[in-house]
Amino acid sequence: MTTVPTVTLNNGVSIPQLGFGVFQVPADETQRAVETALQAGYRHIDTAAAYRNEAGVGAAIAAAGLPREELFITTKLRNGEQATAAEAFEASRQALGLEVIDLYLIHWPVPSQDKYIDAWKALEKIYADGGARAIGVSNFLPEHLERLLAATDVLPTVNQIEVHPTFQQRELAAATRDAGIAVEAYSPLGQGADLTDPAVLAIAQAHDATPAQVVLAWHLAAGTIVIPKSVDPQRIAQNLAAVDVRLTDAEIESLNGLEAGARTGADPATAAFTQM
């Protein structure tokens, strides 16, 4: 079985560096997709209350019958529930069928509602009570991190942000790492758009690899935690095999040069979708 490297978070917890994301996976397809990923060798699954598929993830975990200590499960606090984080956490725990969540994240800062500091304090209590092995944030910009760190006690372990070759967020990634927080990339393939770039295709041909494997190997080489998503069994397996692709320094520099400001998701500075 493929050996996935791990990253040690700032609280000593180890997280598999390559995981399986279920963003936009329909609820009725989630169990099958996650079972396929677990059978392929993934042990890190990333979901969120807003994805409305936590129950499918939980069903797949139960069906797989793997030892709980082999799995790393992440879920996230819905934006509209930042004022009731403790209750939201319990609902996620019930949906997943798990006593302990490995990583619980604030999904977006939603600065317009100004509740993320209070939400973080609720996450600190969840962590202190043992409900989550680690807590973190997602889509937090430097100003959100600075305010959070000044007002609270527990340093987030992870900041999950959009990162891919054409949208690298170098300043945010550097600020995150400088604070001692791990960077985790979502939409790591640019929702597929980055896979057709000539530089990616040339490197893929040189390594007899898929374009996705090349981009994932670029993330891994940077020390970034990465969570590609697919519902295709072949691609699920191929993506995991990216851990065996070793890029040269020149190839990494070539991919570094693809930065184009090509954001595919919302801007955390203004995102205010509280129904998520």
Buried (B, 14 or more C-beta within 10 A) or exposed (E): EEEBEBBEBBBEBBBBBBBBBBBEBEBEEBBBBBBBBBEBBBBBBBBBBBBBBBBBBBBBBEEBEEEEEEBBBBBBBBBBBBEBBBEBBEBBBEBBEBEEBBBBBBBBBBBEBEBBBBBBBBBBBBBEEEBBBBBBBBBBBBEBBEBBBEEBEBBBBBBBBBBBBBBBBEEBBEBBBEBEBBBBBBBBBBBEBBBEBEBBEBBBEEBEBBBBBBBBBBBBBBEBBBBBBBBEBEBBBBBBBBBEBEBEEEBBEBBEEBBBEBBBBBEBEEBEEBEB
